[in-house]
Amino acid sequence: MTAADDATIARWLAGHPGWRHDAVRGALIRDHAFADFERAFAFMAAVAIRAQARDHHPEWHNVHRHVTVAWTTHDAGGVSARDFEMAAYGDTVAAALGAG
């Protein structure tokens, strides 16, 4: 697995509003706000199931109805195709749960 270059990351970000690239961490990061803790937890559970199946796990932080997710591929030393895939999946789950 290789890390994506800056141009590839920029193109991906252009099509995925709400995400940002932390070049220092080599990660894609997004903050999700849900209506309540139950929906935030449902988001985390759904993403966790897919992450386990893909053997690719997020760094995340949850406080009440807010979840911050970071995707990075440590073996690649930055953002890889696996991170793009999981971030996009998380967006689909978040949208289905009414994240703002």
C-alpha positions as CSV (number, residue, x, y, z in Angstrom):
1,M,0.0,0.0,0.0
2,T,1.4,3.4,-0.9
3,A,0.4,6.9,0.3
4,A,-1.5,9.1,-2.1
5,D,0.2,12.3,-3.3
6,D,-1.0,15.8,-2.5
7,A,-2.7,16.2,-5.9
8,T,-4.7,12.9,-5.5
9,I,-5.7,14.0,-2.0
10,A,-6.8,17.4,-3.2
11,R,-8.9,15.9,-6.0
12,W,-10.6,13.5,-3.5
13,L,-11.3,16.4,-1.0
14,A,-12.9,18.5,-3.8
15,G,-15.5,15.8,-4.2
16,H,-16.0,15.2,-0.4
17,P,-17.0,18.3,1.4
18,G,-16.5,18.4,5.1
19,W,-13.2,16.5,5.0
20,R,-9.8,18.0,5.5
21,H,-6.3,16.8,5.1
22,D,-3.9,17.0,8.1
23,A,-0.5,16.8,6.4
24,V,1.4,16.5,9.7
25,R,-0.6,13.5,10.7
26,G,-1.0,12.2,7.2
27,A,-4.7,11.8,7.8
28,L,-8.1,12.6,6.4
29,I,-10.2,14.2,9.2
30,R,-13.9,15.0,9.5
31,D,-16.2,16.1,12.3
32,H,-19.8,14.7,12.2
33,A,-22.6,16.1,14.3
34,F,-25.7,13.9,14.9
35,A,-29.0,14.7,16.5
36,D,-28.2,12.7,19.6
37,F,-25.7,10.2,21.2
38,E,-27.7,7.2,19.9
39,R,-27.2,8.2,16.3
40,A,-23.5,9.0,16.9
41,F,-23.1,5.6,18.5
42,A,-24.9,3.9,15.6
43,F,-22.5,5.6,13.2
44,M,-19.5,4.4,15.1
45,A,-20.9,0.9,15.3
46,A,-21.6,0.7,11.6
47,V,-18.2,2.0,10.7
48,A,-16.5,-0.3,13.2
49,I,-18.1,-3.4,11.6
50,R,-16.8,-2.4,8.1
51,A,-13.4,-1.4,9.6
52,Q,-13.0,-4.7,11.2
53,A,-14.0,-6.6,8.1
54,R,-11.5,-4.5,6.1
55,D,-8.8,-4.7,8.9
56,H,-8.5,-0.9,8.6
57,H,-9.5,1.0,11.7
58,P,-10.1,4.7,12.3
59,E,-8.8,7.0,15.0
60,W,-11.8,8.7,16.4
61,H,-13.2,10.7,19.3
62,N,-16.7,10.9,20.5
63,V,-18.4,13.4,22.8
64,H,-22.1,13.1,23.1
65,R,-23.5,13.7,19.6
66,H,-20.2,14.6,18.0
67,V,-17.8,12.2,16.3
68,T,-14.4,13.2,14.9
69,V,-12.9,10.6,12.5
70,A,-9.4,10.4,11.2
71,W,-8.3,7.9,8.6
72,T,-4.6,7.2,7.9
73,T,-2.7,4.2,6.7
74,H,0.3,3.9,9.1
75,D,2.0,1.3,6.9
76,A,2.0,3.7,4.0
77,G,2.9,6.7,6.0
78,G,-0.1,8.7,5.0
79,V,-3.5,8.6,3.2
80,S,-4.1,5.6,1.0
81,A,-6.9,4.2,-1.1
82,R,-8.1,2.4,2.0
83,D,-8.7,5.7,3.7
84,F,-10.6,7.2,0.8
85,E,-12.8,4.1,0.7
86,M,-13.6,4.1,4.5
87,A,-14.1,7.9,4.6
88,A,-16.6,7.7,1.8
89,Y,-18.4,4.7,3.5
90,G,-18.6,6.8,6.7
91,D,-20.2,9.7,4.8
92,T,-22.9,7.3,3.5
93,V,-23.6,6.0,7.0
94,A,-23.5,9.5,8.5
95,A,-26.0,10.8,5.8
96,A,-28.3,7.9,6.5
97,L,-28.3,8.8,10.2
98,G,-29.0,12.5,9.5
99,A,-25.6,13.9,10.3
100,G,-25.2,17.6,9.8
